[in-house]
Amino acid sequence: MKTFKEYITEEKDSSIDEVASIATRLKRKQNIRKYKSKLKLGRLRASKRTASQDVLKKRARRAARAMLFKKLVKGKAKGDLAYSSRASYEKLINRRAGAIKAIARRLVPKARKAEMDRKMGRRARITPGIN
């Protein structure tokens, strides 16, 4: 059985930019179900620590991708789209790597502020994806 650290490292190695095939998506879904309790414990431990600069950059990058995705699909939920259409939108987003990088750079301070608000026990005033 894999340890939580091995599982997270394995997931980190696969880029979130790549477009996953349907088989890969189903395999990930099974893996996440399999390690559900370990992932929950890992999230709990991680929530008690302050996020590092790398984690903040990753959050900003994900938020930037989400913003572009939302703009492309005109507000539809990602879960409501078929795998094939989702993959085609992801390909379009992957072509805009420079834009994602620029938007993410601007979002890092907002991610840091949200993290500080979270650690201080305040509600984040910044709604993810809107600002």
C-alpha positions as a Python dict, from the first residue, in 0.01 Angstrom:
ca = {
    (1, 'M'): (0, 0, 0),
    (2, 'K'): (121, 350, -82),
    (3, 'T'): (182, 605, 188),
    (4, 'F'): (4, 936, 166),
    (5, 'K'): (329, 1112, 79),
    (6, 'E'): (394, 870, -211),
    (7, 'Y'): (42, 920, -341),
    (8, 'I'): (65, 1300, -327),
    (9, 'T'): (410, 1295, -494),
    (10, 'E'): (273, 1074, -770),
    (11, 'E'): (-19, 1312, -828),
    (12, 'K'): (212, 1616, -821),
    (13, 'D'): (432, 1464, -1092),
    (14, 'S'): (144, 1454, -1337),
    (15, 'S'): (91, 1802, -1471),
    (16, 'I'): (-250, 1961, -1422),
    (17, 'D'): (-209, 2122, -1763),
    (18, 'E'): (-223, 1801, -1960),
    (19, 'V'): (-553, 1692, -2105),
    (20, 'A'): (-645, 1362, -1945),
    (21, 'S'): (-806, 1090, -2149),
    (22, 'I'): (-1136, 939, -2039),
    (23, 'A'): (-958, 624, -1917),
    (24, 'T'): (-713, 834, -1715),
    (25, 'R'): (-998, 1031, -1561),
    (26, 'L'): (-1178, 714, -1458),
    (27, 'K'): (-857, 569, -1313),
    (28, 'R'): (-798, 888, -1109),
    (29, 'K'): (-1157, 872, -987),
    (30, 'Q'): (-1103, 515, -863),
    (31, 'N'): (-773, 610, -700),
    (32, 'I'): (-927, 902, -516),
    (33, 'R'): (-1208, 680, -389),
    (34, 'K'): (-953, 423, -278),
    (35, 'Y'): (-742, 673, -82),
    (36, 'K'): (-1031, 891, 34),
    (37, 'S'): (-959, 863, 406),
    (38, 'K'): (-585, 923, 367),
    (39, 'L'): (-650, 1224, 148),
    (40, 'K'): (-891, 1360, 409),
    (41, 'L'): (-628, 1325, 685),
    (42, 'G'): (-367, 1489, 462),
    (43, 'R'): (-599, 1782, 393),
    (44, 'L'): (-665, 1819, 765),
    (45, 'R'): (-291, 1827, 844),
    (46, 'A'): (-222, 2066, 558),
    (47, 'S'): (-499, 2301, 673),
    (48, 'K'): (-323, 2346, 1006),
    (49, 'R'): (-4, 2465, 836),
    (50, 'T'): (42, 2798, 663),
    (51, 'A'): (70, 2754, 288),
    (52, 'S'): (416, 2792, 137),
    (53, 'Q'): (495, 3025, -152),
    (54, 'D'): (485, 2730, -394),
    (55, 'V'): (139, 2630, -273),
    (56, 'L'): (17, 2989, -308),
    (57, 'K'): (152, 3003, -664),
    (58, 'K'): (-23, 2677, -744),
    (59, 'R'): (-352, 2809, -603),
    (60, 'A'): (-317, 3128, -805),
    (61, 'R'): (-245, 2927, -1119),
    (62, 'R'): (-552, 2709, -1063),
    (63, 'A'): (-765, 3017, -1005),
    (64, 'A'): (-632, 3171, -1327),
    (65, 'R'): (-714, 2855, -1523),
    (66, 'A'): (-1060, 2848, -1365),
    (67, 'M'): (-1119, 3211, -1464),
    (68, 'L'): (-1023, 3143, -1826),
    (69, 'F'): (-1231, 2824, -1833),
    (70, 'K'): (-1534, 3007, -1695),
    (71, 'K'): (-1494, 3278, -1958),
    (72, 'L'): (-1465, 3020, -2239),
    (73, 'V'): (-1769, 2814, -2137),
    (74, 'K'): (-1970, 3127, -2059),
    (75, 'G'): (-2035, 3034, -1696),
    (76, 'K'): (-2138, 2668, -1736),
    (77, 'A'): (-2025, 2432, -1462),
    (78, 'K'): (-1725, 2216, -1547),
    (79, 'G'): (-1900, 1908, -1411),
    (80, 'D'): (-2198, 1956, -1643),
    (81, 'L'): (-1980, 1933, -1955),
    (82, 'A'): (-1909, 1605, -2133),
    (83, 'Y'): (-1555, 1468, -2107),
    (84, 'S'): (-1488, 1537, -2475),
    (85, 'S'): (-1603, 1900, -2464),
    (86, 'R'): (-1414, 1954, -2138),
    (87, 'A'): (-1100, 1816, -2302),
    (88, 'S'): (-1138, 2049, -2598),
    (89, 'Y'): (-1176, 2350, -2366),
    (90, 'E'): (-868, 2239, -2170),
    (91, 'K'): (-671, 2226, -2495),
    (92, 'L'): (-776, 2583, -2570),
    (93, 'I'): (-669, 2693, -2223),
    (94, 'N'): (-334, 2514, -2255),
    (95, 'R'): (-258, 2726, -2562),
    (96, 'R'): (-290, 3036, -2346),
    (97, 'A'): (-8, 2949, -2106),
    (98, 'G'): (131, 3303, -2115),
    (99, 'A'): (-203, 3453, -2017),
    (100, 'I'): (-241, 3202, -1733),
    (101, 'K'): (106, 3289, -1607),
    (102, 'A'): (32, 3663, -1613),
    (103, 'I'): (-306, 3628, -1443),
    (104, 'A'): (-160, 3392, -1181),
    (105, 'R'): (114, 3643, -1100),
    (106, 'R'): (-154, 3902, -1027),
    (107, 'L'): (-357, 3655, -817),
    (108, 'V'): (-73, 3549, -582),
    (109, 'P'): (-123, 3846, -343),
    (110, 'K'): (-497, 3769, -327),
    (111, 'A'): (-420, 3403, -254),
    (112, 'R'): (-177, 3511, 21),
    (113, 'K'): (-438, 3743, 173),
    (114, 'A'): (-701, 3468, 164),
    (115, 'E'): (-456, 3234, 338),
    (116, 'M'): (-378, 3492, 607),
    (117, 'D'): (-749, 3556, 662),
    (118, 'R'): (-804, 3181, 691),
    (119, 'K'): (-520, 3142, 941),
    (120, 'M'): (-643, 3437, 1147),
    (121, 'G'): (-988, 3279, 1167),
    (122, 'R'): (-1159, 3549, 965),
    (123, 'R'): (-1384, 3485, 671),
    (124, 'A'): (-1203, 3559, 347),
    (125, 'R'): (-1339, 3877, 195),
    (126, 'I'): (-1224, 3763, -146),
    (127, 'T'): (-1461, 3524, -317),
    (128, 'P'): (-1252, 3280, -526),
    (129, 'G'): (-1286, 3334, -898),
    (130, 'I'): (-1476, 3662, -879),
    (131, 'N'): (-1202, 3914, -795),
}
